[in-house]
Amino acid sequence: MKKQGIHVWLLALVVLLGIAVGLKQPSKQVAAADNRLQSVFSIDAGRKYFSVDQLETIIDWSHTDGYTDVQILLGNDALRFMLDDMSLTVDGKTYSSDAVKQAVLGGNQAYYNDPNGNALTQVDMDTVLKYAAARDINIIPVINSPGHMDAILTAMTKLGIKNPAFNGSKRTVDLNNDTAIAFTKALLQKYVSYFKDHATIFNFGSDEYANDVDTGGWAKLQQSGTYRKFVAYVNDLAQMAQNAGLKPMVFNDGIYYNDRTDFGTFDQNLIVSYWTAGWFGYDVAKPEFLANKGLKIMNTNDGWYWVLGRMTGNLYSYETAVASLKSKKFTDVPGASSTVPIIGSVQAVWADNPSAKLDMPALLKLMDQFSTAYTPYMPRPADYSKVDAAMATVPRQLSQYTDASLAKLEAALNAVIRGKKANEQAIVNGYAQAIIAAVKGLQLRGADYSQVDAAIATAQKLDRLHYQDFAAVDAAIAAVKRGLDITQQSKVDAMATAIQTAIKELALEPTPPRAPTPPPAPKPTAAAPSKETSKQPPLPSTAETTTPALMLAGASLLISMGLLYWRRLMAD
């Protein structure tokens, strides 16, 4: 990281980690720890419309109560989630997105015209998924087939697909209708592609085949030999999920119905959501049988079921759901006669009667009771309030601190891992302590003395002898105080200004006056030379050329005078 950018990065990191005392984080999915079973709350948002706010309330409560996942049935009789692009190409025929949407929405209305809403949009689901990820809650989407397809079957009919339903059923597709099966698979592929980056498990339902006309639907499929097509259909869906990096899950009642294995082998990567041990004439495979086939079991004990609107009674009422919390263990699988390994357990709320009023307080209370009954399996989330409070103390202006101290703060912030449970509270508290220590250890950068140093360098280049008084400059330089930090930059700037001002106000020493220079003598005007004169040899014109001749003449004169004086002396 470049040093000049570290403070900007740290500030962004603080915001991302939750400085606003929220739980918002980048979208992600979190798997349960290897030694921890999944705890799933399931809501039937297929039959009955649930708004974004209602789903977010359930997600919030799930996080607080220690659930790991929220399963949302989006396609269950009705299909209450519309993708932006619903266009399909089936057997060479293309159905436009708008045509498919209108057909499905019409199918929802034909099933139950919910006054609260018809279907969630892709923007709605994006919001729900982001909200869940920020709270470390996995979303398990469910779009049920080949049963519980009322709205989709109506849509197929509207789009011109003939006889898509099985044997008079309003909700089950005919496995022998190749076009209807191809349409269903193409539609499911759209949803699998959407959820592949937002989920870890995709539930295809696959329960209660034609139970709306006869609870012996599975038996009839086996009698006709069509059950072999059901095995192939489920395996195709399982492969579809795995190709997208998702784990496929289905409900248990149709899997190896009546312990029959002669119709084919189900994909061993299937997770079986085991909800019922069957009833008279409904002979489902026992959980031990499925486990022995290598299938993973998600315990979806229907003893915990609550159907909205049923507060009392013997079948899936609020009363029976609460009673089961006391009588059943978290690991009790319906119909099991021995301990069956499970990957988790599911508490489910259904909307068999979609017009029944949603009693949200009762729903949330039931979640609380489930969480309390199975606390060892559902540790509550750790308290991050101290971490959030510590993050709130991180200064906004990080550019004024040294890179070394910022690096320690960065490390403390990066160490925070959200989503820990109450049994790891000490670790979470340690995050807060590390951040507090790093904030206290932040060291301010030194003030910038470059202008001061430049002013002093300018003063040192001056010759003080040229100025009347250099004392003000010396005093300004002597007043410089080193070691101030960046918060005192204004004082340092004032020191530089004082030196610069003193330099500007220096007065030069006065210069002594000089003697006036006499004006030059006028040059005589030269007469024009005569012809005779011009013929004479020229006189020497410079001192350089006449000096030797003059010296010679002077010497001759002295010698002559000396000889004359000597002769006079001799004569006397």
N, C-alpha and C positions, 0 to 999 in steps of 0.2 A: 504493500500500500504506500502511495506517495505521502510524504509527511504533511504536505500542505492540505491533503484531503482527509486526514484521519479524523478531524473534529466533525466534519460534515457526515462522515460515515457513522460515527458514534451516535450522533444525534438521531439519525435515521433508525439506528439499531434500538435506541431507547424507545422510540415510538412504536416500533414493530413488536417489541417485547412486552408492551402493555403499560406504558407510562401513564395512560389515561385510566388506570385501574380497571382495565377490562381484560377479557380473555382472548381478544382477537389475535389470530395467528394466521400464517400462510396456510391455504387450504391443504389438508393432508388426511390420510387415513391411518389409524393407529391400531395395531393388532394387540390382542390380549397377550400378556406375558405367558411364556410357555407353561408356567406352573399355576396359571390362573384360568378358570373357566369363564367363558363369555356369559354375560347376563344381559338378556335381550328383552326390551319392551316392544310389543307389536301392536300396531294400530291399524284398523280396517278403514283406510281412506280411499277404498275403491268403491264400496257400496255407498258410503256417505262422504260428502265433500267436507274436507278439512282445509281451512285457510292457512296461509303462511304463518300468521300470528299464532294460531292454535297449535300448529306443528312445532313452532319454536318454543312455545310454552312446554310442550311435552319433552322436547330436547333438553331444555333447561332443567326440568325436573329429573330427567334421566341422569344428567351429569351430577346433580346434587345428590341423588340417591345411590350412585355408584354403579349404574348400568354401563355396559361397554358399548351397546348397540341399540339403535331404534330401527325396527323393521316397519316399513311403510308399505302396506298393500295398496298399490296404485291401480292395478288392474284386478278386480275381483267382482265379477258380475258387470259392473260398470268399469270404464277406463278413464280415470280422472286426472290424467297428465298428458298434455299435448306438447310434442316437440315442435320446434320451429319448422323443421322440414319433415313432413310426414309423407312425402312422395314415395311410391312403391312401384317396382316393376315386377310383375308376376306372370310367368309363362309368356313372356314377350309383350305383355300389355302394361303400359305405364298409367298409373293413377296419380293425378296431380296432388300436391300437398293439400291444397284447399279442399279438393274433393274428398280426400280421406278424412281430413279434420271435420268437415261438416257431416260426413256420414257417421263418424264415431260420436260426435257431440249429439247428433240426433239419436244415436243408439243409447246414450246416457239418459236422454230425456224420456225415451221409451221405457227404459228400465225404472228410473225414478227421477223425476224432474225436481232436483234438490233446489229449494228456494235460496239456499246459502251460496250456491255456485255450481257450475257444471264441471270445470276442470282447471287444474293448475297449468300455468304456462311454463315455458322453459326458463324464463326469467325468474319466475316464482321458485322453481326447483333449484336454480343456481343459488338463490338466496338461502334456501333451506340447507343445502349442502354446505355452503360456506359457514353458515351459523353452527351447524353440527360439528364441522371440522375444528372450529375455533374452541369447541368445548370437549374435544377428544372423544366425540361420539361417532361411531361408524353408522352409516345408513345402509340398511339392507333393503333394496327395492324388490317388490314382488309384482309380477304380472302373470296372472294365473292362466294356464292352458294345459290340456285341451278342454278342461271344464271351466265353469264360472266365467264364461265369455259372452254373456248376454249382449252387451253393447257392441262388441266386435262382430258377432254373428249378424246383428241388425245392420251394421255398417257394410258387411260383405253383401248382403242382400240389396242394399241401396246402391252399391257399386256394380251390381249386375252379376254377382257370383251366385249361381243357382244351387239351392239345397245344401247350404253349408253345415246345417245342424244335423246331429245324429238322432235318428229314430224319434222325431217329435220333441226332442229336448230343446228348451229355449236357451240353454247355456253351454251346451257341449258341442264341439266341432266333430264332424264325421271324419274319422281317420281314413275312411275309404275315398273321401273326396280330395283328390290330389290338388286341385286348384285351391280349395279352402285351406288345406294344410300348407301349401306353398305361400299363400297370403299371410297366414298366421306366423310362419317362420320369418318371412321378410319383415313383418311388423316388429316381431321380437328382436330381430337383429338391429333395428334402429335404436331400440332402448338399451340393448347390451352395449352398442357402440357409444352411446351417450354416457352410460354409467361406468365404463371401464376405467376412467380416470378419477372416479369419485367413490368407488366402493370396492370391497374385497369379496363380497358374496352376492350372487344374484339368485333369487328364489323364483323358480318357474311354476310353483304351485303343484300342478299335476295331480290334484286330489278329486275325489267324489265325481267320477265319470258318470254323467247322466243321472245323478242322484235326484234330480228334480222330477224324473218320471219313474225311476225304479232304483232302489238302493242296491240292487244287484247288478249294477252296470259292469263292474269288473268281471263278475262271473259270466255275464253274457258275452263279453269280449273274449274270454277264454274259450267259451263254448263254440263261438264262431271262428276262432283262430285269429281274430283281429287283434288280440292282445299282443301278438308278435309285432304288429305295427306300432302299438303303444310303446313297447320296449325300444324299438328303433327310433321313435319320435323323441322319447326322453333322452336317449343317447345323443341324438343330433343336437338337442338343446344344450346338453352338458358340454359337448364339444364346442358349440358356439360360445359359451361362456369362457371355456378354457382358452380358446383362441384369442380372447380379449383379455386374458390375464385374470379372470374372475373364477371364483369357486362356485360350482353349480349346486343348488339346493332344491329339494322337492319335499312335499309332504309324504308321509309314509304309506297311506292306505293302498295306493296302487302299486307299490314296489314289491315284486315277488308275491303278488296276491295269492293267498291260500298256500303259501310256501312253494308255489310252482316255479320251477327253473327251466322247464322244457321249452319255453318260448324265447329264450335268449338270456344273455347276461347283461345286467345293467352296468353302466360305467362305474368302475370302482372308485372314482374320484367324487362321486355324488355324496353330498351331505344330506342325510335323511332327517327331516324335521318331524320327529315322532310325536304325534298328538293323540292318537287313539289306538286302543287295543282291539277295536271293532265291537260288534254287538251281534245279536242273533242273526245269522244269515249274512253277516258282513265279516268275512274271515280273512283278516289282514295278517301278514307275517309278523311274528313276535320280534321284539327288539333284539333278542339274542341271535335269532336267525339272521337278521340283517347285519349285525355286528360280525358274525362269523363269515359273512360274505365279503368282509373287508370294508363295509360302508361305515362312515362316521355318523354318529348319532347326535343330533341337537334335541335335547329334551324339551318338548313343547307340550307338556302335560296339560290335558284339557281340564283337569281338576282346577286349574287356575283361571280358566276362561270366564270372562264376563261379557255377556251380550247386552249392549246398551238398551236401557228401558226395563230390564229385568232386575229389579231390586231384591225381590224375594222369589222363592220357588226352588224346585229341585234340579232344574237344568240350566246350567251356565248363568246363574244369577249372581248378583253382588254378594249375596248371603253365602252361597256355596263357595265362591272364590275366596272369601275371607276365611271360611272354615277350613279350606284346604291348606291355607298357610300354616295352620296349626298341626294338621295331620300328615302332611307330606314333607319329605326332605327335598332339598334342592336337587338332589341326584336321583329322585324317584322317577323312573320311566314307566309310563302306563303299560300294564301287562307283563312287566319283567318279573321273572321268578328268581332272578339272581342279580348280582351287581353287573351293570352294563356300563362300559366306558362311554362317557359323553364328552362333547366339546363345550357344552354350555346348556343353559336353560332359558326358556322363553315364557314370559307372562304376556297373555294376549287379551285385547279388548276388541270385540267384534260388533258389526253393525248389521246383523241379519235383517233387522227392520230399520231401513235407512231413515225413515221418518221419525224414529225415536229421538227425543231431545238429548243432546250431549250434555251430560252433567259433569263439567270439567272439575269442579271441586271434589266430587266423589271419585273421579278417575285418578286425580293426583293423590288423593288419600290412599287409594288402593295401591298405587306405586310405592308410597311411603311404607305401607304395611308389608309389602313384599320385600322391600329393602331391609326393613327392621328384622323380619323373620329370618332372612338369610344373610345377615351382616358378615359372617365369616367369608362368604363368597362374593360379597359386594362392598368392599371397602369404600368408604366415602372419599371424596377428593380432599387432598391436602389443602390447608389454608395458605393462600399466597398473599394475604393482605400485607404481611411484613415485607415481602418482596416488592409488591407494588408501591408501598410507602417508601422503600429505599430507592426505587427507580425514580420516584417523584422528586428526590433530592438532587438528582443529577443536574448540574448547571446547564442552562440553555446555551450560554456562550462558551463553547468548549475550545475555541481557537486561542484563548489566552493561557492555556495550560501546556506544559511540556509534553513532548511526544512520549517520553518514558512513562510518565504518570498516566497519560491517556491510554497507553497500551495495557496497563494494569486494570483500568476501568473496563476497557473493551473485553478483556479476558473474563472479568467477573460477570459482565452482562451476557456474554456468550455461553457461560456455564449454566445459565438458567434453563431448565427443562420443564415445560408445563405438563400437566396431566398426571402428576404423581399423586399417590393415594395417601390417606391419613397415616398409614403405617410407615411412611417415609417422610413424616413431617420434619424430622431432624435435618434431613438433607435439604429440604426447602428452606428451613430457617437458616441453614448455612449459606444459601444463596444470598439471603438478605444481609447477613453479616459481612460477607465478602464485598458486596456492593457498597455498604456503608463505609467499610475500611478503605476501599478504593477512592470513594468520593473525598474522604478526609485526607487521603494521601495525594490528592491533586496538587501539583506544584505550578505556581504561576510562572509564565515565561518572563525573562528579564526585559526591562524597557529598552527601546531602540535608541541608542546613543549615537547613531550615525551622523545626525545633524550637528550634535555637539562636537564630535571628532572632526568634522569638516570645518567647523568654525575655528577650532583651536589650530588646525593645520594652516588655515589662512593667516591667523595671527602670527604664527611662528615664521612665516615667510617674510613678514614685514621687518624692515630695519628701523628699530625703535629710535635710532639717533636722528632720524629724519622727522620725528614728531615731537611736539612740544611737551606732551604728557601722555605716557603709556599706562599710567596707573589704573585707569578705568578698565582697560582690557585685562591687565593682570588680575584685578579684583574679580572680574567676571569669570575668568578661568579658574581662579582659586575657589570660587563659590560652587564649582561643579561637584556634585555628590554622586559617587558611583554606587552601583548595586541596587538601584531602585527597580521594582517590578513593573509589569505592563500596566497595572492599575494606576500607576503614578506617571504615566507617559506625559501628561500635561506639564508636570514639573520639569521633566527632562527637556521638553520642547521649550519651556521658558528659559532654561539655562542656555540653550543654543541661541535663542533670540537675544538674550542679554549680551552674549559675546559678539554676535553680529552687529548689534546696535552700538556697542562700545567701539568697534572697529570703524563703523560708518562715521562716528563723531570725532575721530582723531583729527587733530590740527597739525599741519606741517610746520616745521621750524621756518622762521622768516629768512629770506635770501639777502646778503649785504648788497648795497648799491654799487654799481660799477662806474669808473671815471668815464666822462663823455669822450667820445672819439672825435678828434678834430676833423673838420671837413678836408678833403684832399685839395692840394694847390692846383690852380688852373694850369693847364699845359700851354706853353707858348705856341703861337701859331708859326709854323715853319714856312720860310720864303721859298718860292719856287727856284730851284737851282738853275744857273746859267749853263750854257752849252759847254764853256771852258771848264767850269767846276765839275760838271758831270763827267769830264774826261779824266779828272784826277782819280788816283786810287782811293777807294773808300776808306774812311777812318774806322778804327775798331768800334764796334757797336755795343759790346757787352763788357762788363768787368772781367769776365772770365778770359776774354781774349786780349785785354790791354794790360793786365796786371804784370806779367813778366817783363814787358818792355819798359814800363814805368820803373820797376825795381832796378833794371839794368842802368837806366838813365840816372837814377838817384845815386847808384854806387859810383858811377863815373864822376859825377859832380863832387862827391865827397873826396874821391882820390885826388882830383884836380886841386881842390882847396887845400888838401893836406900838403901836396907838393909845393904849392905856392907859399904856404906858411913856413915850410922848412927852408926854402931858399932865402926868405927874408931873415930868418934867424942866422943863417950861415953868412949872409952879407954883413950883418952887424958884428 
